Amino acid sequence: MEELYKKAVEEHPVSDEILEKIEKLDNYVIERFRVAFGNRILKQLKIFVPVYVACGGDELEGLDYILATKVFRKFESLNLGLIRDEIKGLIAFLDATFGKDTMKECTAFLKRLQKSY
């Protein structure tokens, strides 16, 4: 199993373009929500996304899943009343950065958060 993971990471590394976009997203989230991705999540992302692609998935779909489950889940512990209006801007940022309606799981999760308050 470990060899398959290594092979996936070697054959399907996260693209430089996506890594640059992740850095922009991280800066956006830090500035507006005071939440950072952290090195552990970036390390997991650099393993999970290649394995997802090796299994037949798309790089952005894998990224969408890990951001929704690892990064934006942290928003549940924030004061939703204070960040509610910022969530709309974050969804617009995701569309502008990764492509309109590309980050479906992230957008769905953020919209649920927005409605829950």
MOKAKA-V497672 format. One record per pair of residues at least 6 apart in sequence whose C-alpha atoms are under 6 Angstrom apart, sorted by sequence separation. I is the first residue (numbers start at 1). J is the second residue. If there is no record, write none. Layout:
# MOKAKA-V497672
i:I j:J
i:I j:J
This chain:
# MOKAKA-V497672
i:30 j:36
i:53 j:59
i:52 j:62
i:49 j:62
i:84 j:114
i:13 j:50
i:12 j:50
i:68 j:106
i:64 j:103
i:9 j:50
i:8 j:50
i:8 j:51
i:8 j:54
